[in-house]
Amino acid sequence: MSRILFFLGIFIVIAVAWAISRRRQSLSIQERDELEELRRNERGRKNAQAVIGEPMEKCEECGTYFPRREAVRRGTHIYCSARCRDKASKRD
C-alpha cells in the first residue's frame, strides 16, 4: 500500500511540474508573439522614415552625395566635409 501511495505521490508531483512548465511555455509563446508584433511595428516605422528621406547634396570637391543637413559651406559652395572644403580652398 505504501508503494502505491509513493508512486501516486511521484506521479502527482510530475503532473504538477509538467502543468507549471506548460503554463510558463504558453506565456513565453504569448510574450514572443507580442515581441514579434512590436518588432514588425518598429520595422514599419523605420521603413516609413526611410521613404520620407531628406534632401541630398553633391560635394563640389569629391562628388559624394550626402544629407543636406551635414553640409559644410563656404560661400555658395557646398562640401561633404571640412577636409574637402580645405582641399578646394587650397586649389583655388
C-alpha positions in Angstrom: 0.0 0.0 0.0 2.8 2.4 0.9 4.4 1.8 -2.5 1.2 2.7 -4.3 1.0 5.9 -2.4 4.6 6.6 -3.0 4.3 6.2 -6.8 1.0 8.1 -6.8 2.8 11.0 -5.0 5.6 10.9 -7.5 3.0 10.9 -10.4 1.2 13.9 -8.8 4.5 15.9 -8.4 5.5 15.1 -12.0 2.0 16.1 -13.3 2.1 19.4 -11.3 5.6 20.2 -12.6 4.6 19.4 -16.2 1.5 21.7 -15.9 3.6 24.5 -14.5 6.1 24.0 -17.3 3.4 24.1 -19.9 1.9 27.2 -18.4 5.3 29.0 -18.5 5.8 27.9 -22.0 2.4 29.2 -23.1 3.2 32.5 -21.5 6.5 32.6 -23.3 4.8 31.9 -26.6 2.4 34.9 -25.9 5.3 37.1 -25.0 7.2 36.0 -28.2 4.1 36.9 -30.3 3.9 40.3 -28.6 7.6 40.9 -29.2 7.3 39.9 -32.8 4.4 42.3 -33.3 6.4 45.1 -31.7 9.3 44.4 -33.9 7.1 44.4 -37.0 5.6 47.8 -36.0 9.1 49.2 -35.4 10.3 48.0 -38.8 7.2 49.6 -40.3 8.1 52.9 -38.7 11.7 52.7 -39.8 10.6 51.9 -43.4 8.2 54.9 -43.3 11.1 57.2 -42.2 13.4 55.8 -44.9 10.8 56.5 -47.6 10.5 60.1 -46.4 14.2 60.7 -46.5 15.8 64.1 -46.7 17.3 66.2 -49.5 20.8 65.2 -50.7 23.6 67.4 -52.0 26.6 66.6 -54.1 30.1 67.6 -52.8 31.7 70.0 -55.3 35.2 68.6 -54.5 34.8 64.8 -54.4 31.3 64.3 -55.9 29.9 62.3 -52.9 26.2 62.7 -52.2 25.4 63.4 -48.5 22.4 64.7 -46.5 21.9 68.5 -46.8 21.9 68.9 -43.0 25.5 67.7 -42.9 26.8 70.1 -45.5 29.9 72.2 -44.9 29.5 75.5 -46.7 31.9 78.2 -47.9 30.1 81.0 -49.6 27.8 79.4 -52.2 29.9 76.2 -52.4 28.8 73.0 -50.7 31.1 70.3 -49.4 30.7 67.0 -47.6 33.4 67.7 -45.0 35.8 70.3 -43.8 38.6 68.2 -45.5 37.0 68.7 -48.9 36.4 72.4 -48.2 40.0 72.9 -47.2 41.2 70.9 -50.3 39.1 73.1 -52.6 40.3 76.3 -50.9 44.0 75.3 -51.4 43.3 74.6 -55.0 41.7 78.0 -55.6 
